[in-house]
Amino acid sequence: MSQTASCPGFNYTIRAGDTFFKLAQRFGTTVAAIEAANPGVNPNNLQIGQVICIPTRPAPGPPPPTPACPNGFLYTIQAGDTFFKLAQRFGTTVAAIEAANPGVNPNNLQIGQVVCIPTRPAPGPTPPPPGCPNGFFYTIQAGDTFFLLAQRFGTTVAAIEAANPGVNPNNLQIGQVICIPVAPAPGPPPVCPGFFYTIRPGDTLFELAQRFGTTVAAIIAANPGIDPTRLVPGQQICIPVPAPPLGKRCIVMMPTDLAPNGEGVLFLDYGTNVVLGTASNVPDPTTFNQEVYKLWLREATTDNWVVTTMFRSPQDTWVGRLVPAQTLSVFTAAVISAEQAANVQRPVGSRVLTATIPPVS
């Protein structure tokens, strides 16, 4: 189909995927203008190869004059730009951009259009606060917030706000200089009416309150400045209750294929740092061409082992007792194996019973 009427622009041949909306965006016009220039053309039934008129402005003439921008800088509109995005990017407001660009329709910005981005009357660097007698000056960097700065420098959001009157914490600018207040004197470390706990992934104050028999309000009161919604693994907080006793544990050991009927129990007393292990219904160690049974504990961080030789009781139960130099909380595994009596390095003989020692909560 050819375009017969005069075209106040240029003729265009429809391609796959074309719509009046896409063409209006591509050629800097509007859907209404294309429809007016193409009477009788159904925009919902465009045919590939169909020729239509793309209207242009009545008189191309010289480009529009560059707007004046005495209190800012000129910016060329790019794809996707809006006044809102520009205001966020350049630290101003939509109202200020609109006031600096009278006659510009913010809902019809054109790629290549030049607009004025207003800045503050004094474009120089942001002046620092009047003084910072009880702290130091800090230059804002990308990603900074008062909360993160308070955590990093051991102060509170309220203290930073009080030291920086007139600074909007929700509109910090990169390069802006603020005052970070510090305590007048270092003083002693904070007193915790309980014990310190290191945050782990997944921890919440509600779950910690339930685990240690306290309340969320009590934990918050014992940790001024804490953000309950932003606990960070590795962060230390105060749990305002007496430290829970480690107490005692009893762990059933699992038999291996070498002693499928074997039975073993591991007793751990965290108060006295003593471990007792028993093994019954296991073959005589000579069955494995070994001399004795030994009880081993593995230290997780170093992969070192501590060991004791087990003795056979009249009831044909092998018993071993360990009092390691390390606290029991560092051990993660236990093994009972048939060994040569001289071996004290690591279990290399026939393992008959094993156990995993869960971490202490």
N, C-alpha and C positions, 0 to 999 in steps of 0.2 A: 504494500500500500504506500503510495507516495503522498507527500504533503503538498496540497494544492493551494491552500490559502497563504497569503503573505505571512512570514514569520518574523516577529520583532525580536529576533535572536538568531538561532541557527538550528538546522535540522539535525536530528539524532536518530539513529537506527537502534531499535530495541534489541537487547541481548538477553540471554538466559539470566533469570534472577532479578531483572530490573523491575522497580516499582517507582511510582511518582515520588514517593517519600525519599527513596534512596537517590533518585536523580536530583531532587530539590536540594538534598544535602551536598551531593557531589558538585553541583554547579552553582551553589550559592543563591538559590532562589527559593520559592515556596511551592507547596502542592497546589494551592489555590491559583497561583500564577500559571503553572503548567496546565491546569485544567482549563483556565480561561483562554489560553493560547491554543487549545486543542478541543474545540467544541465537537461533540459527537464521538469522542474517543472514550471508551469505557476503561477507566483506570484499573478495574478489577479483572479485565480480560485482555491484557496486553499480549501481542503476538510477537514472537521472535522475527525480526526483519521488518517489523512495522516502523514507519518513519513518523516521528512526531516533532513538534516544535519545542525547543527549550528557550523560553523567553529570557532576555537579559534586561538590564536596566535601560530605560529609554535613551539615555545619553551617556555613553561610557565616560567621555570627558577625562580630565586629569584626575589622579587619585585624590581622595579627600585630604584636606590639610591635616597635618599631624597635630593632635590636640596639645594644648599647653599643659604642662605638668610641673609647676614651679616647686611644689612640695612633695615630690616623689620621683618616679622614673617611668619611662615608657615601656610597655610590654606588648609583644605581638602574640595574639591569641593563637593557641594550638589546639589540635583535636582533643576533645574531652574537657576543655577548660570551661569552668563556670565561675561566676563571681564568688560563690561560696568557697570553692577549692582555692581560688587565688587568695582570698582573704586568709584562709588557714595557712597557706604556704608562706605568705609574706608578712604574717603577723599584723593584719589589719582587720577591718570589718567590711561586710557587704555594704552597709550604709555609707561608709567612707568612700568605697570604690564608686558607688552610684553617684555620690555627690561630686566626685572628681571627674565624672564622665557624663555630663548632661547630654541628653539626646541619644545615648547608647541604650539599646534595648537588651537587658541582661538575659532575656529569654530567646534572643536571636543573635548570639555572637557568631561572627564569621571567622573562619580560619584565615589568618593573615591580617585581621583587623588589629589596629593599634589602640591600646587603652592606657590610661594613666593609673598607676598603682601608687596611691598616696602613702607617704610615710609620716612619722611624727615630725613636728616642726624642727626639732634638732636632730639631724640624721646621725650625729656622732655616736660613739659607743655609749651604751647605757651607763649612766653614772652610778658609782657604788653608793651604798647607803651612807648617811652622814658619818657614821663611825661604827667601829666594831670593837669596843673596849674589852669585852670578855670573850673574844673568839678570834676568828680569822676570816679574810675575804676568800670567796670561792667563785670561780667562773663556771657558769652553767654549761653543761655538755649535753649532747643528744641523749635522750632517754631519762634525764634527771627529773625527779619529783622530790617534793619536800619529804615524803615518807622514806624514799630510798636514801636520801641524804641523812635523815635523822638516824636511820639504822647504821649507815656507814660510819658516821662520826660520833655515835654514842650520845645523841641528844634526842629531842622530841620534836614533832611537827609544831606543837604549840610554841616551843621556844624559838624555832626558826621563824615562825610567823611574827612573834613579838619583836624579834631582832631586825625584821625587815618590813616596817610599816609602809604601806602603799604598794607592796609587791603582790601581784595576783598569782597565787600558787597554781592556778589553773591555766596560766598563760606565760609560763617561763620561756624566755628567749635564749637560744644558744648564744653564748658570749656575754650574757647578762651577769653582772657581779652582785653577789649577795653576801650577807654576813652569816657565818656558821657559828652560833654561840657554843661555848664549851663551859663546863662547870668551873667555877672560880678556883677550885682546888681539886686535885685528883681525888684525894680522900681514900678511904678504904673501899674494897670491892663491895658491891651490893650485898646486903644481908638477905638470905632466903630463909623464911620460917618453915623450912622443910628440906627439900633436896633439889639439886639441879638435874634437869632431864634434857637430853639431846633429841631434837625433833627428827623423826624418821619419815620417809615418804608415806603419805596416806594419813598421817596423824591429824587429828582435829582436837580442839580444846574440849569439845563435848565427849569424845571418846576417851581422852586422857582423864577427864574428871570422873568418868565412870570407872576407868581402870584403877585409879588410885583413891577412890572413895572421897572425892571432894566435889566442888561445883565449878562451873564455868566462871561465875562471878568471882569466886575466890582466886582462881588462877589469874584472871585479868587484873584483880587488885594487887596480886603479888608481882605482876610484870607490867608496870606503868609504861605506856607507849607501845605496847604490843598490838599488832593488827591481827585479830583472830582469823581473818579471812585470807591472810597471806603468810602462813607459817612456811619457813624455808628449811629443808633438810639440812641438819648440821647446826641449826640455831639452838642456843641453850636458853631454856626458860626455867622458872622456879615453880615447882609443884609444892604448894603450901600444906604439906602433910609430912609426918615423920617418914623417913625412908623405909620402904617396905622390907621386911626381913627376907633374906634370900632363902632361908630355910633348908629343906632337904628334898631330894628327888629320888625316885626309884624308877629305873628304866629297864624294860625287858629287852634282853639281847636276842638277836635273830640267829638261828643256826645256819650254817653253810652246807653245801652238798657233801662236805667231808664228814659232817656229823649231823645228819638230818634229824636225829632224835635229841640233839643236844638242847639243854636248857641253861640259860644264863641270866643273871640279874646284876644290874649295876646300881649301887647305892652311893649317892653323892650328898655329902654334908657340907654346905657352903659356909656354915658357921665355923666349923673346925678345920675346913679345907682337907677333908679326908674322903677318899674313895675306896669302896669295898666292892670287889667283884667276885662272883661265884659262877662255877661251871659244873654241871652234872650231866650224866648220860652221854659223856663224850668218851671216845676211845682212849686207851692208854697212849701217852705220847710216843712210846717206842713203836707203836703201830706205824707212825710216820717217820721212823728212824730218827726221832728226836729224843731229848732227855727230859724236858720239863714243859709245863704250860706257863705262859707269861701273860700278864695283863698290861696292855699298852693304852696310853692316852695320846691323842694327836693334838698339837697346838696349831690352830688354824693359820695364824699370821706368819709363822716361820716354817711350818711343816715339820717341826721337830717332834720327837716322841719321848715320853717318859715311861718307865717300865718298872715292874716289880715281878719277882718270881712267885708263882702260886704254889701252895702246898696242899697235899691231899689229906682230907679229914677222914676220921674213922667211918663216916657215912658215905665215903667214896665221892665226896664233893671237893672240887678244887677251889681254894679260897686265896685271894690276893688282896693286899692292902697297900694303898698308895697315899703318901702325904707330899704332894709336889711343892716345889718352891713357888711356882706360879699360882695365882688365884684360879680356882676351878672354872671361872667364867671364860677363860681363854681357850678351853678345850672343846672340840667339836665332834670328836669321834673316839670310839673305844673298840679294841680288838683283843680277843683271847686266841693265842696261837701256840702250837707246839714248836719249841725252839731248842737249840743247843743252850746249855746253861750259860755259856760265856757271852752270848749275844745280848748286847745292851744298846744297840744303835737304832734299829727299826725292825718291825716284824717281817721276816723273810721266810719263815717256816709255814706250816700248814695252819690256816685260819679256820677255827671251828665255830666261833661266835663273833658277831659284830654288832655295833650300835651307833646311832647318830645321837649326839648330845645337842638338843635345841638350845638356842641362845637364851640367856637370862633376860626376862622382860624388864 
